Amino acid sequence: MNEEDNKNRKELYTQLQIFYEDIKEKFGSLNCYEIVGVNFLCPQDASRYKDEKHEQACKPLVSYITNKIAYIIKNEV
């Protein structure tokens, strides 16, 4: 790997770290279970997810992340 590749990799890692920290600050974690509070291996939790958690937790998370990524791409941050 040449010097330019190393520089680009470091910039990317820095941007990703900022992105991760932003998500963690907004949602309290990067871990799906911690954010949603659903154990998908448990049938009762999985059913509860379908009934209430999708709209409350996942939809805002996915929306936030996709908007953030679109902003980054558009502005080439």
Secondary structure, 3 states (H helix, E strand, C coil): CCHHHHHHHHHHHHHHHHHHHHHHHHHCCCCHHHHHCCCCCCHHHHHHHHHHHHHHHHHHHHHHHHHHHHHHHHHCC
